[in-house]
Amino acid sequence: MKKIAVFASGSGSNFQAIAVAAQAGILSAEISLLVCDKPGAFAVDRADMLGIPVLVISPKSYPSKAAYEEEILQKLISLDVEMIVLAGYMRLIGPTLLEAYEGKIVNIHPSLLPAFPGKDAIGQALAAGIETTGVTIHYVDEGMDTGPIIASASVRVEAGETRESLQKKIQRIEHSLYPEVLEKLLNGEGEVLQWERSVH
C-alpha cells in the first residue's frame, strides 16, 4: 500500500474526503501525513479527528523557500512517502520538492483548466459570466496550474448562481472525483481521463 502525504492550507474538505476513502478501503493508500503551512487551519483539526499525523510548518520561519521545502522533504523521506497530493495548498511547489517527487505530485483545481488558474477560480468564473466551469486534476510542474491534465469534470453555472452555491456543487464533484482518480493513479492507470459529469 503506497504512502501519501496531503498538503492543505485551509479547511481541508478534500483532505478529509481522501483520508476517509483511504480509511474505508476505497482508496488503496495510507495517508501518512498532512502538511499544513497555515497554523490554525481547520485541516489540522480534521487530521487530528482522523488520527493522521500533521506537520504544521510556516514558511516565514525559514530563510528561503528551498530551506522550507527541504524540511518538508526530510519528513516525507523519513515516512517513505511516495506521492504528494495537493488539496487546497496555496503555495507553488518549488524545485526542491518537484525534483524529489517528479511526476508524483498531483493537484485539484476548481475550474476547467487552462481557464481560471490561480486564486479564486470560482470568483473568476462568476465574473466571466460563463455557463460551464468545473474541476481539474493535474500533475504539478513549476507553473501555476499548468501541469498535464489527468481528469476533469464539468459543472453548470446556473442563472443567479452565487459563490456559495457554485462552491458547494464543485466540492461535491471534487470529493468523489479526487479519491477515484488517485486510486487509478496508484494502480498505474496514469492515462488522461475525462469525466463527462455535469452537476446542476
C-alpha positions as CSV (number, residue, x, y, z in Angstrom):
1,M,0.0,0.0,0.0
2,K,1.5,3.3,-1.1
3,K,2.1,6.1,1.4
4,I,0.7,9.5,0.5
5,A,1.2,13.0,2.0
6,V,-1.6,15.5,1.6
7,F,-0.8,19.2,1.6
8,A,-3.5,21.7,2.6
9,S,-3.7,25.3,3.7
10,G,-7.4,25.8,4.6
11,S,-10.5,23.9,5.7
12,G,-9.3,20.6,4.4
13,S,-12.5,19.2,3.0
14,N,-10.7,17.5,0.1
15,F,-8.1,16.2,2.5
16,Q,-10.9,14.6,4.6
17,A,-12.5,13.1,1.6
18,I,-9.3,11.4,0.6
19,A,-8.5,10.3,4.1
20,V,-12.0,8.8,4.7
21,A,-11.7,7.0,1.4
22,A,-8.4,5.5,2.4
23,Q,-9.6,4.5,5.8
24,A,-12.7,2.9,4.3
25,G,-10.5,0.9,1.8
26,I,-11.9,2.7,-1.2
27,L,-8.5,4.3,-1.8
28,S,-5.7,1.8,-1.5
29,A,-3.2,4.1,0.2
30,E,-2.1,5.1,3.6
31,I,-2.3,8.8,4.4
32,S,0.9,9.1,6.3
33,L,1.0,12.9,6.8
34,L,-0.9,16.1,6.5
35,V,1.4,19.1,5.7
36,C,-0.1,22.4,6.5
37,D,1.5,25.8,6.0
38,K,-1.1,27.7,8.0
39,P,-1.1,27.2,11.8
40,G,-4.7,27.2,13.0
41,A,-6.2,25.9,9.7
42,F,-9.2,23.6,10.1
43,A,-7.5,21.0,8.0
44,V,-5.3,20.3,11.1
45,D,-8.4,19.7,13.2
46,R,-9.7,17.3,10.6
47,A,-6.4,15.4,10.7
48,D,-6.5,15.2,14.5
49,M,-10.0,13.8,14.4
50,L,-9.0,11.2,11.8
51,G,-5.8,10.2,13.7
52,I,-3.5,11.3,10.9
53,P,-0.1,12.8,11.8
54,V,0.4,16.5,11.0
55,L,3.3,18.7,10.1
56,V,2.4,22.3,10.6
57,I,5.2,24.3,9.1
58,S,5.3,28.1,8.5
59,P,7.4,29.3,5.6
60,K,8.0,32.5,7.5
61,S,10.2,30.6,9.9
62,Y,12.7,29.7,7.2
63,P,15.3,31.9,5.4
64,S,14.3,30.6,1.9
65,K,11.7,28.6,0.1
66,A,14.4,25.9,-0.5
67,A,15.1,25.7,3.2
68,Y,11.3,25.4,3.9
69,E,10.8,22.7,1.4
70,E,14.0,20.8,2.5
71,E,12.5,20.5,6.0
72,I,9.3,19.1,4.5
73,L,11.3,16.7,2.2
74,Q,13.2,15.2,5.1
75,K,10.0,14.5,6.9
76,L,8.5,12.9,3.8
77,I,11.6,10.8,3.3
78,S,11.5,9.6,6.9
79,L,8.0,8.4,6.4
80,D,8.7,6.7,3.0
81,V,6.1,8.9,1.3
82,E,5.7,8.0,-2.4
83,M,3.2,10.6,-3.6
84,I,2.2,14.2,-2.8
85,V,-1.4,15.2,-3.1
86,L,-2.2,18.9,-3.0
87,A,-5.7,19.7,-1.6
88,G,-6.1,23.4,-1.3
89,Y,-2.4,24.1,-0.8
90,M,-2.0,27.7,-1.6
91,R,1.7,27.8,-2.5
92,L,3.6,27.0,-5.6
93,I,5.7,23.9,-5.3
94,G,9.4,24.7,-5.7
95,P,12.4,22.8,-7.2
96,T,13.3,21.0,-4.0
97,L,10.1,19.0,-3.9
98,L,9.5,19.0,-7.7
99,E,12.8,17.2,-8.3
100,A,12.4,14.8,-5.4
101,Y,8.9,13.8,-6.5
102,E,9.0,14.3,-10.2
103,G,5.7,13.1,-11.8
104,K,4.4,12.2,-8.3
105,I,2.7,15.4,-7.3
106,V,-0.9,16.0,-8.2
107,N,-3.3,18.9,-7.5
108,I,-7.0,19.6,-7.8
109,H,-8.3,23.0,-9.1
110,P,-11.9,24.3,-9.1
111,S,-12.1,25.2,-12.8
112,L,-11.7,23.6,-16.2
113,L,-8.1,24.4,-16.8
114,P,-6.5,26.2,-18.6
115,A,-9.3,28.6,-17.8
116,F,-9.1,30.5,-14.5
117,P,-5.8,29.3,-13.0
118,G,-4.6,30.6,-9.7
119,K,-6.5,32.0,-6.8
120,D,-10.3,32.4,-6.6
121,A,-11.1,30.4,-9.7
122,I,-14.8,30.3,-8.7
123,G,-14.9,34.1,-8.4
124,Q,-13.1,34.4,-11.7
125,A,-15.7,32.1,-13.4
126,L,-18.7,34.0,-12.0
127,A,-17.1,37.3,-13.1
128,A,-16.7,36.0,-16.6
129,G,-20.3,35.0,-16.9
130,I,-19.6,31.6,-18.3
131,E,-22.2,28.8,-18.4
132,T,-19.9,25.9,-17.5
133,T,-16.9,25.6,-15.2
134,G,-15.7,22.5,-13.3
135,V,-12.9,20.6,-11.7
136,T,-9.5,19.6,-13.0
137,I,-7.0,17.2,-11.5
138,H,-3.5,17.6,-12.9
139,Y,0.2,16.8,-12.4
140,V,2.2,19.7,-10.8
141,D,5.0,21.4,-12.5
142,E,6.8,24.7,-11.8
143,G,3.9,26.8,-13.1
144,M,0.6,27.9,-11.6
145,D,-1.9,25.2,-12.5
146,T,0.0,24.4,-15.8
147,G,0.9,20.7,-15.4
148,P,-0.5,17.9,-17.6
149,I,-4.2,17.3,-17.0
150,I,-5.2,13.9,-15.7
151,A,-9.0,14.3,-15.3
152,S,-11.8,16.9,-15.4
153,A,-15.5,17.2,-14.8
154,S,-17.9,19.9,-15.7
155,V,-20.3,21.9,-13.5
156,R,-23.1,24.0,-14.9
157,V,-23.3,27.6,-13.7
158,E,-26.9,28.5,-13.3
159,A,-28.5,31.9,-13.7
160,G,-28.4,33.6,-10.3
161,E,-25.6,31.3,-9.1
162,T,-23.8,32.5,-6.0
163,R,-20.2,31.9,-5.0
164,E,-21.5,29.7,-2.1
165,S,-23.9,27.6,-4.3
166,L,-21.3,27.1,-7.0
167,Q,-18.6,26.2,-4.5
168,K,-20.9,23.5,-3.0
169,K,-21.5,22.0,-6.4
170,I,-17.8,22.0,-7.2
171,Q,-16.9,20.5,-3.9
172,R,-19.4,17.6,-4.3
173,I,-17.6,16.7,-7.5
174,E,-14.1,17.2,-6.0
175,H,-14.8,14.9,-3.0
176,S,-15.8,12.0,-5.2
177,L,-13.5,12.6,-8.2
178,Y,-10.2,13.1,-6.3
179,P,-10.2,9.7,-4.5
180,E,-11.3,8.0,-7.6
181,V,-8.6,9.4,-9.8
182,L,-5.9,8.8,-7.1
183,E,-6.9,5.2,-6.9
184,K,-6.4,4.9,-10.7
185,L,-3.0,6.6,-10.5
186,L,-1.9,4.3,-7.7
187,N,-2.9,1.3,-9.8
188,G,-0.8,2.6,-12.7
189,E,-3.6,4.0,-14.8
190,G,-1.9,7.3,-15.5
191,E,-3.5,8.0,-18.9
192,V,-5.6,11.1,-19.3
193,L,-9.1,10.5,-18.0
194,Q,-12.1,12.7,-18.9
195,W,-15.3,12.6,-16.9
196,E,-18.4,13.8,-18.6
197,R,-20.2,14.5,-15.4
198,S,-22.4,17.6,-15.0
199,V,-23.8,18.9,-11.8
200,H,-26.9,21.1,-11.8
